[in-house]
Structure formats: structure tokens, C-alpha cells
Amino acid sequence: MSKTLNVRVASVADALDRFEAAWHLATGRKAPAPLAVLSFAGLPLLLRTLTPARWELLKGLRRQGPTSIFALAKALRRDYKNVHTDVAALTAIGLIEKTGKAEIKIGYESIRCELRL
């Protein structure tokens, strides 16, 4: 089964509308399929969070599979401190997960991005 994260640029009102729709759908019926959504208040915030370096980090982690931050930094040929900072930021928003063995991994097979005007 493919786990997809949906990244959106949307207002708080849009998120509340999605919650209300899911609530009504679930009331008295079978619960809707779970949907993983990460919303950003605007495109500038999205671009500050998912920088090109962080995107390359995600791709490198996907290629390597669960690994340590040190091993990832070495594979990416980046400074450990910078990789650690990026991993912390991506972990805080749920794009990277920590395992019980001081390793990190990506919890999604794909990321779908939706930008609404």
C-alpha cells in the first residue's frame, strides 16, 4: 500500500472546511479513508520549509532507507550540523520519523503538492 503525503498551500479556513466535510462524511457512516495532509499558510512558508537542500536530503534518505544522520550526511557529502538541522526541521513537520535505534526514515512513499490560487 502506498503512503502519500498531501502538501497544500491553504488558509486555515480551508483546513476547517476539510475537517467539517470529513466529520459529516463520517457521521453515521463508515469512517473515511485516512488522509495525510500537511498544510502551509502560504507559498513563501512552504519554500522556506522545503528548501532544495532539504528536498535532496529527503530523496537521499529515500534511496538509503533507515539510517543515521551521520551516515546520511556522509552520503550526501554535506556538513553533519547542517544535515542535523534540516532533519530536525523535517521531523518537526512529520516528513521524517525517528526509529528506536537512533535512525531516521521517511514515512511516505510519495509527496503530492497542491497549490491553490
N, C-alpha and C positions, 0 to 999 in steps of 0.2 A: 504494500500500500504506500502510495506516495504522500509524503507530508509536505504541504505547500504553505508558505507564509505569505499572506497578502499584505503588502505595504501600500499605504494610502496617504495621500495628502488630502486632509479633510478637516472640516471645522468640528468643534465639539458638538454642535447641533446635529451634524451628520452622524456622529457616533451614537448620540442619543436616539436618533431615528432608527438606526440599525438595531439597537438594543430593544426598542419598543416593538419593532417588526418581529424580532426573534421571540420576544415574550408572547405576543399574540399568536404566533405560529405554534408555540409550544403549549399554549393553554388548551387543555382538553384533547390534545393530540400527542402523537409520538414526538419526542424531542427532535429538533432539527439536528442535522449533522454538525459536529463541531467545526468551527471556522477559526483559524489562527489569523488575527489581524493586528498589524502594528500601524498605528495612525500617527502622522506628524501634522502639526498645526499649519505648516507652510513648506513650500519647496526649499527656501533657504535653510530651514532646520533639518530637513531630510538630507540636503547636500553637505551640511556641516557634520552630520552624524555618519552618513555612509560615504566617506571620502574615497577617492580612488585607491589610496593605500589600504584602507580597511576592506574595500571590495576585493583587492588582490589577496589580502590576508584570508578572507572567507573562502576564496577559491583555492588557496594553498591548503587550508585546513580541510577542505572537502576532498582534495586529492590525497592528502596524507592519512586522513581518518583520525581517530582519537590520538592525541599526542600531548606532549608537554609544551609549555610556552617557549622554553629554551630550544627544544628541537624544532619548533615552528619558526622561531626567529632565525635559526641557523639555516633551515631550508629556504627561507625567503631572502636570506642574506641581508637582514635588517638588524638594527640595534635592539638588543633584548628589552631595554627600558621602553622604547617606542612601541614594540610589539605588545609588551605587558600593558601599557596604557590603552592601546587600541582594543586588546582583548577585554580589559575591564569595562570599557565603554560598550562594547558589543554584548558582553554578558549582562550588563545592566538593563539592556532593552530586550533581552531574550534571544538574540541571534546566535549566541554561543552558550553552551551549557558546560558546567564543570562536572566531571565524573568523580567518583570517590577516590581515585588514585592520583590526584594532582594532575590529571589530564583534562583537556578541553576537547569539545566536539561540537559539530553543528547539528542541531536538532531537526533540520529541514533538508529535504532533497531539492526543493526549488523555492525561489522567491519570485512572486508576481507583484509587479508595481502598477498601481493605478493612480493617475494624476488627473484630478477633476479641475476644470476651469471655473 
